[in-house]
Amino acid sequence: MVDINKTTSVLQINDLRIWAYHGWYEEERLIGGEYRIDVVMNLIHTPLENELDSTVDYQLVIDAIRAEMSREHKLIESACKSIFERLSKLPIEALEVTITKLDLPINNLKSTSFTLRSA
């Protein structure tokens, strides 16, 4: 039998697609590109109620991600760090943020990604 008191509650934001203007080269920042953001958050409490205030509102998470992605970053590492720092203020126990840059104009490279994960 599963002990509900020993479970880990995980809220994930999967495959959030955002057009943003990041890149080391000026052309990348002018043209922009598509990014995929994935977030994994271990919640402090298992939401046992049917109330939004018993969990993390994922719309607030998405709004925070969009706000950080609207700022110019030359590296996806920097964009990931700013998202990570902002989301780490939420009532969560663990956090993982991955940014994937899609369809890069470099030697047919389809994507590259960077992840920050709490210890």
Secondary structure by P-SEA (a helix, b strand, c coil): ccccccbbbbbbbccccccccccccaaaaabbbbbbbbbbbbcccccccccccccccaaaaaaaaaaaaacccccaaaaaaaaaaaacccccccbbbbbbbcccccccccccccccccc
